[in-house]
Amino acid sequence: MASSSPTRKTKKRSTVRHTRAIQHDRSHRLNSAPLDPAMSEHLTQILHPCTLGQVAHFHQLGLRQRVLTLPVMVALVLTMIWRQISSPAELIRLLHQEGFLWCSPFRVSEPALAERLRTFPAELFQRVLQDLLPQMHARWAARKRPLPPVLAWVQARYVQVLVVDGSPLDALLRKVGLLREAEKHPLAGRMTALLDLFSRLPRQVWFEEDPQAHDQRAWPDIQKVLERGALLLYDLGYTNFTVFRELTEAGVFWLTRAKHNLAYTVVRVLVETPQVRDRVVWIGKGADRQQVRLVEVLVGTTWRRYLTNELAPERLPASYVAGLYAQRWRIEEAYAIVKRLLGLAYFWTGSENGVRLQLWATWLLYAVLLDLTDAVAEHLNRPLAALSVEMTYRGLYHFTVAYQQGKAADPVAYLAENAVRLGILKRERKARNLSPTPLTTVAGA
């Protein structure tokens, strides 16, 4: 009998390895222990009103009042993510026994849930997220805790400081429908997030079905939501001289890295030292030609180059530019939290609708988790950056044990009191000085 071709064998082995890797990773995630009443009430108080606010829209879409209504579906999907339940089948077994959040125990079949995940309008989850985010930003603004110096500097000078980036979603398992015939695991799509740099909460999140979509495709959506006087940080993937000009004309400030082959003409020199070069230059051609600042900072033996349309060095000194741009990494940390910690790297369904449901629900819980971490930061009077979001999440297991033993009642107070023991408070590291001038010196200018 003829053997399979090496190519097909290689593809099959690759598929098996990919599936086993996902199953192994899932097996090492947190277990599905029930929520303690305190955390269940906390999640309910924050999320349930936003869910109920979309019930009218649920009816406007002509959806019938079934067992799996909007409030029930939100409770099920949020619980599945928060408790890291491995599959819809396991979710159903737990639902029969325990009930979730604001839902009492009841019975539903696995096919009924699978069908609901495939067809339930994902826009309802997105609308819940859009309703929740302004409330989360307001809660952040009402708290008192210190900011890192560079963020305190720019907060006093710009309406908003935002960071944007895109990230591909991980591969789907080929286990349902047409995906069974696919030669490889298709990617689930691509998301783009616009984050507030201070709170790390999203202002907007967009989904793109095409996982290969270029970052540039998101510019029209991004531009629509930017306020005049805001400062936007982004990486080289968003380089577009036409958009640069349009942002400037709209009164939006921006900061990005400069490409190594950037063509420019020097207008005037603002700073010239062995470690810093700050110049006003012309970039672009024709209608897109504009004056910007080219700031170069020597880090070790490497010159790092940045572009900004903020022409006033007293508002954004050269010595702050590198340190501020380094804060762009906060969005990479956000993606790590939603993907690896909250499980957006593992999809329960092969349908686009199911992916969207999981996407919006995961960002909902990301916002709640950031809010909880920030509350702990306020309790400790420490910057949010000094706390680990991951260890805050993992610390909730220990709070549940203490709650059951009658030793704790308030999750924020417990996590704050045990922040060092639980690893929530990060160990202090010697910060790399990306700017040659101390920030304290600049701030006094």
ABEGO torsion letter per residue (X at the ends): XBBBBAAAAAAAAAAAAAAAAAAAAAAABBBABBBBAAAAAAAAAAAAAAAAAAAAAAAAAGBBBBABBAAAAAAAAAAAAAAGBABAAAAAAAAAAAEBEABBBBBBBAAAAAAAAAABBAAAAAAAAAAAAAAAAAAAAABBBBBBAAAAAAAAABABBBBBBBBBBBBBBBABEAAAABABBBBAEBBBBBBBAAAGBBABBBBBABAABBAAAAAAAAAAABBBGBBBBBBAAABBAAAAAAAAAAGBBBBBBBBAABBBBBABBABBBAABBBBBBBBEBEAABBBBBBBBBBBEABBBBBBBABABAAABBAAAAAAAAAAAAAAAAAAAAAAAAAGAABBABABAAAAAAAAAAAAAAAAAAAAAAAAAAAAAGBBAAABBAAAAAAAAAAAAAAAAAGABABAAAAAAAAAAAAGABBBBBBBBBABABBAAAAAAX
